[in-house]
Amino acid sequence: MFCPMCHTPHIGLVIRDGTYFFRTYHGSEHDPNCLYSFDPVSSNTFQEYILREENQNELHVKLQRFVYRLLNRENIDLHNLLLHVQNNRCTNYNINHANIRNRRDIRRIPTKSITAPFNNDDLNSYMLFYGKVDVLYSIKENGTNTFHNIYFYKRNRSELLCSLSFSQNVAVHLEGNYNLIPNEKKSNIGVAFYSEMIRNGQFLNARLTHSKLFFMDSQ
């Protein structure tokens, strides 16, 4: 098997704790123009970029395109996930094929499938998380506090993968945009969001700070 984008490096199927995932063979290089040949943007630089209000419409479009590709709805160019970085700051400079060929100041948005095993490198770092999953929206009251969460499960299974928590203000937009109904599970959903994943014991949770940093759709 080979990289699905550049078809160059060898990809191996790995089994860990009963879960299957793909990994590039050690020393096997991607094509120079392949998305995965670019170094990822650092977590601090990416965090600063996604939390800038003026960037959130464009970031939302990137999520939408990524989910459409995940659902095999459109053949979206994965260079949608490249960013121009100068002086440790992501710019709004448009990426074109000349930039990609020159490879100057180009970094990729780090991505992580929530359906694959997590390791320490996937935690406490801002990245784009994604997956085809079952989702369950939950609202819980604890005294004067209200907690909003989306729980992500393996498709057609009760195995909890992780959760996404957010404030009431964010919940208002997500409920309207995605018809979220408390305690109603939605099956086979493509999701993508920008955040950092935190581990609490065996439990994984991310915090959503703005509704535009999340996108969800179904086939």
N, C-alpha and C positions, 0 to 999 in steps of 0.2 A: 504494500500500500504506500501511497505517496501523498504529499501535501495537496489538499484539494484545490489550492489556488495556483501554485506554480508547478506542481507535479514533479518536483525535483528531489527533495530529501525523502528518505525512507521513513515510513511511519509504522510503528509497532503497536499491536493490541496488547494492553497490560491489564492484568486482573489483580485487584487489590480489595481485600475484605468483601469478596463476592460481587464487586462492581467492576465493570469493564470500561476502559477509556483508552484514548490514543495518545502516543507520545513519540516524539521524533528520536530516531537513533542518535546516540552520542557521536558528535563529529560530523553529522550529516547536515549540510548547509542548504538554506533556501536560495532560490533565484534572487539576484540583487534587487529586482523590482517587486518582489513578493512582499505583501503586507508584513508577514512574520519575519522578514529579514531586517526590519527596522527596530531599533531599541525602543522599549516602552518609555513614555513620559513618566517622570518621577511622581510619586504619590502627592507630595506637597504642591508641586507645580500644577498637577491636574486638579487637585482640590480647589486651589485658588481660581482656576479657570471655570470650573462648573458652578462655583458659588457666585460668580459675577452675573448679576441680573441681566445684563445686555447680551449674554451668550446663551441664555436658556431656551430661546426659540429655536436657534440653530441646533443646540444639543438635543432638543426634543425631536427634530427632524432626523437627526442621526439615529436616534433610538427607533423611530418609526421605520426607517429604511432597513435597519438591522433586523427588526422583528419580521418585516415582510420577507426578507431573505431567509430567515429562520423557518418561516412557514411555506417556503418554496413558491411564494406568490410573485416575486420579481427577482430578476438576476441583478441584484444591486452590486456595484463595484465596491469591493472591500476597502478601497482607498478612501472611502467615506470615513474610515476610522483613523486617518492620518491627521496630524496636527503640525503646524509650524511653531517652533519653539526658539526663542532668542532670549539670552540673559535670564534663563530659568523662568521664563514667562511665556505662556501660550499666546500667540497673536491671532488676529482675525484674517491673516494672510491666506488667500485662496490657494489650495494645493492643486497643481496641475501636473501633467506628465513630465514637463521639463524639470520641475522641482524634484520629482521622484527619481528621475534619471541622475540628477546632480547629487541627490541624497544629502543636501546641506540643510541642517537645522530641522530635519523631519523626524518626528517621533510618532509612534502609534499609541492609540488609546489602549491601555491594558484591559483585557477581557478575561472573564472567568465564567464557565458554565456552572450553574448551581446544581446540576444533576451529576457532576463529577466529584470525586473525593477532594476535600480541601486539605491544604497543608499550611504551614506557618507563613509562607510567602503570599498566600491569598488573603490573609487577615490583616486588619488595621491599616489597609491601604485603599485609597480611592481608585475604583475601576468601574468598568461596565460589566455588570452581572446579567446573565441571560439564561433562558432555558425554555423548553416545552414541558409544561407541568400542569398539574391540577392546582387550583387556587381556592382558598377559603378566606373570606373577609370576616373579621371578628371585631366586635365592640364590647369591651368589658368595663364595668363600673367598679370603682374601689373608693368608697367614700365620696369625696368631692371630685375625684379624678376620673377621667375617661380615657381608656387606652384603645387606640385603633391599630389593628395589625392585619396584614395579609400573610397567610401561611401557605407555603409552597410545598406540594407533595409530588412524589413520583407519580407519573400518569397511571391511573387505574390501580393505584396501590395506596395504602394508608401510611406509607413511610414518609415522615416529615423531613424535608431537606433543610429548610431555614425559614425565617420570617422577616417581614419588613414592617417596621413601626413608623408612625407619623402622627402629627398633631391634628386637632379638630379642623384647623384651617385648611390643611392639605386634604383631609378626608372629604370635605365638602366638594372639592373639585374632582377627586377621584370617583366619588359616588356618582356624580353627574356624568362624567366622561365615560365611565366604564360600566354603569348600571350595577354597581356593587351592592349586593344585598347581604346583610349579616347572616352568617351561618348557612349560606347557600354555596355549595361547592360547584365551581365551574371546571369542566374537563378539557384537556388538550388545548391549553392556552399558551401562546407565545408571549413571554414577558422579557423586558429589559429595563434596567434602571442603573443610575449612577449613585454609588454610595461607598461606604467601607463596611466590611463584615467584621463583627465582633463575636468572639467565642465566650460563652458563659457556661463552663463545664462542657457538656456535650451539645449544648444548644447554640445555634448560630442565628444572629440577628443583625440586620442592617437598619439604618435610620434614614428615612426619606425627608429631605428638607424643603422640597418644592415639587408640586404636582407635575411640572414639565420635565422633571428628571426621571420620569417613569412612563413607560408605554406598554400597553397590553392589547392583544388582539387574538382572534381565533381563526381557524381554517374554515 
